[in-house]
Amino acid sequence: MTGGWMRAALLVLLTIGTSCAAGRREAWSGTESTPIPQRASQGAGEATISEQVSRVQPRGAAGPVVLVTIDGARWQEIFGGTDTELSNHPRRLPSDLVPHIASMAKERGAAVGAPGKGTMAATGPNFVSLPGYTELLTGRAPVGCQDNDCDATRTRTLLDEVHGAGGKVAAFASWERLERAATVRTGRFVVSCGRHGDDSIEPWPGEGDFRPDRYTAKIALEYLESERPDILFLGLGEPDEYAHKGDYDGYLSSLAYADSVVGRVFDTLERMGARGAQTTVMVTADHGRARDFANHGGFAPESARVWFVAAGPSITARGHVASASERHLADVAPTLRLLLGLSRDRSLLAGRPMDELFASSM
């Protein structure tokens, strides 16, 4: 399910053995103060879609971004609602199951990867979380990171770039290992992934240092409202945890909770006045699921498929949009670079901005 050009480049670099390097693991406790740097300004670099795609410029100036990921959330529920083959309960449509995401996908904004409109996929070839997040945040195929045990990324992430441009950045995630995909060097901006050994927090439905989504969402939303970052990343993890247990009802409940968090993001932005109105919200997943629902990975190419929804002042609100070619998680960071006024990454493995989000017609 991956595109030929990216697959070919990936295989070449995998052959020469490119690898990730280890990084320190530090995180925000939720209590320390963080200096407020200057806002990232519109840079002198490219601010329009690349020459290889149609020249479409997003409406409005660069503004803040909130990027939410829902670990292991299938496109089937996002676009089709409850899977009646997995549930004994009456079918729920997306508007009932995930009303806020459904509104973004059909009315408030635009969606990529909907059935009949082209596909969006993780590049792989192993469709698991850490490679997916690495691809998502670097805008490149995850060469050298093909499992959940790889070291911290050596490639500057979008979060690193925004911080380097003078923007205020924060990353929060329920899964502790996501920290390895967030930045090449921790300690420069707020990164809070997992429960940090806090025994007062029960990790269920996760294990180890997993922090339940309700705790992660709480501190992320509080930070969004009080600190007003230029980019906030929020990684929710419970849907994948329940799915691995084969608990479809738990998966649906956690997916509905994740959707409610998206709703709370919009509520928070409404309270922020003009700044909130200038903010773009994007929601996606790191990978899909195998046909057996409980699993995912390279053995199940169908688990590559993901989805993407966005809403904001620069996004043309026109529902499910068509993609001329297969999209990848690597295309998310270039799209965000475009919105934030950052220069385009021209490396061989770099993704392309999703110009279909900004076009005024199909």
C-alpha positions as CSV (number, residue, x, y, z in Angstrom):
1,M,0.0,0.0,0.0
2,T,3.0,2.3,-0.1
3,G,3.9,4.5,-3.1
4,G,6.5,3.2,-5.5
5,W,8.9,6.2,-5.3
6,M,9.0,6.2,-1.5
7,R,9.2,2.4,-1.3
8,A,12.2,2.3,-3.7
9,A,14.1,5.0,-1.8
10,L,13.4,3.3,1.5
11,L,14.7,-0.1,0.3
12,V,17.9,1.6,-1.0
13,L,18.6,3.3,2.3
14,L,17.7,0.2,4.3
15,T,20.3,-1.7,2.3
16,I,23.1,0.6,3.4
17,G,22.0,0.3,7.0
18,T,21.0,3.8,8.1
19,S,20.1,3.7,11.8
20,C,18.8,5.9,14.6
21,A,20.9,7.1,17.5
22,A,20.2,7.1,21.2
23,G,19.0,10.3,22.9
24,R,18.5,11.5,26.4
25,R,15.1,11.0,27.9
26,E,13.8,14.1,29.8
27,A,10.3,15.4,30.1
28,W,8.2,18.2,31.5
29,S,6.8,17.4,34.9
30,G,3.7,19.6,34.4
31,T,4.9,22.1,37.0
32,E,8.0,23.8,35.8
33,S,7.8,27.1,34.0
34,T,8.9,27.4,30.4
35,P,10.3,30.6,28.9
36,I,8.1,32.0,26.2
37,P,10.1,32.6,23.0
38,Q,9.2,34.8,20.1
39,R,6.5,33.5,17.7
40,A,7.7,31.7,14.6
41,S,7.6,34.2,11.8
42,Q,6.9,33.7,8.1
43,G,10.4,32.7,6.9
44,A,12.2,33.6,3.7
45,G,11.9,30.0,2.6
46,E,9.2,28.6,0.3
47,A,5.7,29.3,1.3
48,T,3.8,27.8,-1.5
49,I,3.1,24.2,-2.7
50,S,6.1,22.6,-4.4
51,E,6.5,22.8,-8.2
52,Q,5.7,19.1,-8.7
53,V,2.1,19.6,-7.6
54,S,-0.4,22.3,-8.4
55,R,0.4,25.8,-7.2
56,V,-2.2,26.3,-4.6
57,Q,-1.6,28.7,-1.7
58,P,-3.4,28.2,1.6
59,R,-5.8,31.0,2.7
60,G,-4.6,33.2,5.5
61,A,-1.3,33.8,7.3
62,A,0.7,31.2,9.2
63,G,-0.9,30.4,12.6
64,P,-0.7,28.0,15.5
65,V,-1.2,24.3,15.0
66,V,-2.6,21.5,17.3
67,L,-1.7,18.0,16.0
68,V,-3.5,15.1,17.6
69,T,-2.8,11.5,17.0
70,I,-4.9,8.5,18.0
71,D,-2.8,5.4,18.2
72,G,-4.0,2.5,16.1
73,A,-7.4,4.1,15.3
74,R,-8.8,2.5,12.1
75,W,-10.1,4.4,9.1
76,Q,-13.1,2.1,9.1
77,E,-14.6,3.6,12.3
78,I,-13.6,7.2,11.3
79,F,-15.4,7.0,8.0
80,G,-17.8,4.2,8.4
81,G,-18.7,4.0,12.1
82,T,-19.1,0.8,14.2
83,D,-18.0,-2.5,12.5
84,T,-21.0,-4.8,12.9
85,E,-18.8,-7.8,12.4
86,L,-16.9,-7.0,15.6
87,S,-19.8,-5.6,17.7
88,N,-23.0,-7.0,19.0
89,H,-24.5,-3.6,19.6
90,P,-26.5,-1.5,17.0
91,R,-24.3,0.2,14.5
92,R,-23.3,3.8,15.3
93,L,-22.4,6.2,12.5
94,P,-19.3,8.3,12.7
95,S,-21.5,11.3,13.6
96,D,-22.6,9.3,16.7
97,L,-19.3,7.6,17.5
98,V,-16.8,10.4,16.8
99,P,-18.9,13.5,16.2
100,H,-16.1,16.1,16.5
101,I,-13.8,14.3,14.1
102,A,-16.7,13.5,11.8
103,S,-17.6,17.2,11.7
104,M,-14.0,18.1,10.8
105,A,-14.1,15.5,8.1
106,K,-17.4,16.4,6.4
107,E,-18.4,20.0,7.4
108,R,-15.8,22.0,9.3
109,G,-12.7,21.0,7.4
110,A,-11.4,18.3,5.1
111,A,-10.4,14.6,5.2
112,V,-7.7,12.7,3.3
113,G,-7.9,8.9,2.9
114,A,-11.6,8.5,2.8
115,P,-13.0,5.5,0.9
116,G,-13.2,6.2,-2.8
117,K,-11.0,9.3,-2.5
118,G,-7.6,7.6,-2.6
119,T,-5.6,6.2,0.3
120,M,-3.2,7.4,2.9
121,A,-0.7,5.0,4.5
122,A,2.3,4.6,6.7
123,T,5.4,4.0,4.6
124,G,6.6,1.0,6.6
125,P,7.6,-1.6,5.7
126,N,6.7,-2.5,9.3
127,F,3.5,-0.8,10.4
128,V,4.0,-0.2,14.1
129,S,4.0,2.9,16.3
130,L,7.5,4.3,16.6
131,P,8.2,4.2,12.9
132,G,4.8,5.7,12.2
133,Y,5.4,8.6,14.7
134,T,8.9,9.1,13.3
135,E,7.6,9.4,9.8
136,L,4.8,11.7,10.9
137,L,7.0,14.1,12.8
138,T,10.1,14.1,10.5
139,G,8.2,14.1,7.2
140,R,10.4,11.3,5.9
141,A,10.2,7.6,5.5
142,P,11.3,6.0,8.8
143,V,14.6,4.5,7.5
144,G,16.5,3.0,10.4
145,C,13.5,2.8,12.7
146,Q,11.4,-0.3,11.9
147,D,10.3,-1.4,15.4
148,N,9.3,0.0,18.7
149,D,12.7,-0.4,20.2
150,C,14.7,2.0,18.0
151,D,16.6,4.8,19.5
152,A,15.7,8.5,19.4
153,T,15.5,10.0,16.0
154,R,18.6,11.6,14.5
155,T,16.5,13.6,12.0
156,R,15.2,17.0,13.1
157,T,11.5,16.8,13.6
158,L,8.9,19.4,12.8
159,L,8.8,20.2,16.5
160,D,12.6,20.8,16.4
161,E,12.2,23.1,13.4
162,V,9.5,25.2,14.9
163,H,11.5,25.6,18.1
164,G,14.6,26.5,16.1
165,A,12.6,29.2,14.3
166,G,11.7,30.8,17.6
167,G,8.3,29.2,18.1
168,K,6.9,27.8,21.4
169,V,6.6,24.0,21.2
170,A,5.1,21.3,23.5
171,A,4.6,17.5,23.1
172,F,2.4,15.3,25.3
173,A,1.8,11.6,24.8
174,S,0.4,8.7,26.7
175,W,2.9,6.2,25.3
176,E,6.3,6.8,26.9
177,R,8.4,5.7,23.8
178,L,6.9,8.4,21.6
179,E,9.4,10.7,23.2
180,R,12.0,9.1,20.9
181,A,10.2,10.4,17.8
182,A,9.5,13.9,19.1
183,T,12.9,15.5,19.1
184,V,16.6,14.9,18.3
185,R,17.5,16.4,21.7
186,T,15.3,16.6,24.7
187,G,15.4,19.4,27.2
188,R,14.9,22.3,24.8
189,F,11.1,22.4,24.9
190,V,8.3,20.7,26.8
191,V,8.1,16.9,26.2
192,S,5.9,14.9,28.5
193,C,5.4,11.3,27.4
194,G,4.2,8.5,29.8
195,R,3.7,8.6,33.5
196,H,7.5,8.9,34.4
197,G,7.3,6.1,37.0
198,D,4.5,7.7,39.0
199,D,3.1,4.9,41.0
200,S,0.0,6.9,41.8
201,I,-1.1,6.5,38.2
202,E,-2.3,3.0,37.1
203,P,-1.1,2.4,33.5
204,W,-4.2,0.4,32.4
205,P,-5.1,-0.2,29.7
206,G,-1.4,0.1,28.9
207,E,1.6,-1.3,30.6
208,G,4.9,-0.1,31.9
209,D,5.2,3.6,31.9
210,F,2.0,4.2,29.9
211,R,0.0,7.1,31.1
212,P,-3.8,6.8,30.5
213,D,-5.3,9.3,28.0
214,R,-7.3,11.2,30.6
215,Y,-4.2,12.3,32.4
216,T,-2.3,13.1,29.2
217,A,-5.3,15.1,27.8
218,K,-5.7,17.1,31.0
219,I,-2.2,18.4,31.2
220,A,-2.0,19.0,27.4
221,L,-5.2,21.0,27.4
222,E,-4.2,23.0,30.4
223,Y,-0.9,23.8,28.7
224,L,-2.6,24.8,25.5
225,E,-4.8,27.3,27.3
226,S,-2.2,28.7,29.7
227,E,0.9,28.8,27.5
228,R,-0.5,29.1,24.0
229,P,2.2,27.3,22.1
230,D,2.8,27.8,18.4
231,I,2.5,24.0,17.9
232,L,1.2,21.5,20.3
233,F,1.4,17.7,19.7
234,L,-0.9,15.4,21.6
235,G,-0.6,11.7,21.3
236,L,-3.5,9.6,22.7
237,G,-2.8,5.9,23.0
238,E,-5.7,3.9,24.5
239,P,-7.5,2.7,21.3
240,D,-4.4,0.7,20.3
241,E,-4.1,-0.8,23.8
242,Y,-7.7,-2.1,23.8
243,A,-7.4,-3.3,20.3
244,H,-4.4,-5.4,21.1
245,K,-6.5,-7.1,23.8
246,G,-9.2,-7.9,21.3
247,D,-11.6,-5.6,23.2
248,Y,-13.6,-3.9,20.5
249,D,-16.0,-2.3,22.9
250,G,-13.1,-0.9,24.9
251,Y,-11.6,0.3,21.6
252,L,-14.8,2.1,20.7
253,S,-15.1,3.7,24.1
254,S,-11.5,4.9,24.0
255,L,-12.0,6.2,20.4
256,A,-15.1,8.1,21.6
257,Y,-13.1,9.6,24.4
258,A,-10.3,10.6,22.1
259,D,-12.9,12.4,19.9
260,S,-14.2,14.2,23.0
261,V,-10.7,15.5,23.6
262,V,-10.7,16.9,20.1
263,G,-13.9,18.6,21.0
264,R,-12.3,20.0,24.1
265,V,-9.4,21.3,21.9
266,F,-11.9,23.3,19.9
267,D,-13.6,24.5,23.1
268,T,-10.3,25.7,24.4
269,L,-9.5,27.5,21.2
270,E,-12.9,29.3,21.3
271,R,-11.9,30.7,24.7
272,M,-8.7,32.0,23.2
273,G,-10.3,34.5,20.9
274,A,-8.5,35.6,17.8
275,R,-5.5,33.3,18.4
276,G,-7.8,30.3,18.7
277,A,-9.6,31.3,15.5
278,Q,-6.2,31.4,13.7
279,T,-5.3,27.9,14.9
280,T,-5.4,24.8,12.7
281,V,-6.3,21.4,14.2
282,M,-5.2,18.2,12.6
283,V,-6.0,14.6,13.7
284,T,-4.5,11.4,12.4
285,A,-3.2,7.9,13.4
286,D,0.2,6.3,13.3
287,H,-0.9,3.0,11.7
288,G,-4.1,1.0,11.0
289,R,-5.0,-2.5,11.9
290,A,-4.8,-6.0,10.4
291,R,-8.0,-7.8,9.2
292,D,-8.1,-9.6,12.6
293,F,-8.4,-6.2,14.3
294,A,-6.2,-7.0,17.2
295,N,-2.8,-6.8,15.4
296,H,-0.8,-4.7,12.9
297,G,2.6,-4.8,11.3
298,G,4.5,-5.7,8.2
299,F,2.8,-9.1,8.0
300,A,-0.5,-7.3,7.4
301,P,-0.1,-4.7,4.6
302,E,-3.7,-3.5,5.2
303,S,-2.6,-2.2,8.5
304,A,-0.6,0.5,6.7
305,R,-3.7,2.4,5.9
306,V,-4.4,5.6,8.0
307,W,-6.5,8.7,7.7
308,F,-6.1,12.4,8.2
309,V,-8.6,15.3,9.0
310,A,-7.9,19.0,9.4
311,A,-9.8,22.2,10.1
312,G,-8.7,25.8,10.4
313,P,-8.5,29.1,8.7
314,S,-6.3,27.8,5.9
315,I,-8.1,24.6,5.2
316,T,-10.8,24.6,2.6
317,A,-13.9,23.2,4.3
318,R,-15.2,20.7,1.7
319,G,-15.3,17.3,3.3
320,H,-13.7,14.2,1.9
321,V,-11.2,15.3,-0.7
322,A,-9.6,13.3,-3.5
323,S,-5.9,12.6,-3.6
324,A,-4.3,12.2,-7.0
325,S,-1.8,9.7,-5.7
326,E,-1.4,7.7,-2.5
327,R,-0.6,9.9,0.5
328,H,1.7,9.0,3.4
329,L,2.3,10.0,7.0
330,A,5.4,11.6,5.6
331,D,3.2,14.2,4.0
332,V,1.9,15.6,7.3
333,A,5.0,17.5,8.3
334,P,5.4,19.2,4.9
335,T,1.8,20.3,5.1
336,L,2.5,21.7,8.5
337,R,5.7,23.4,7.3
338,L,3.6,25.1,4.7
339,L,1.1,26.4,7.2
340,L,3.8,27.5,9.6
341,G,5.9,29.3,6.9
342,L,8.9,27.0,7.2
343,S,11.2,25.9,4.3
344,R,10.4,22.7,2.5
345,D,12.5,19.6,3.1
346,R,14.0,18.6,-0.3
347,S,15.6,15.3,0.7
348,L,15.0,12.1,-1.3
349,L,12.7,10.6,1.4
350,A,10.7,13.8,2.2
351,G,7.0,13.8,1.8
352,R,4.9,16.4,-0.1
353,P,2.4,18.9,1.2
354,M,-1.2,17.8,0.9
355,D,-2.3,20.5,-1.5
356,E,-5.8,19.0,-1.8
357,L,-6.5,20.4,1.6
358,F,-6.2,23.9,0.3
359,A,-7.6,23.7,-3.3
360,S,-10.8,25.6,-3.9
361,S,-12.3,22.9,-6.1
362,M,-12.1,19.2,-6.5
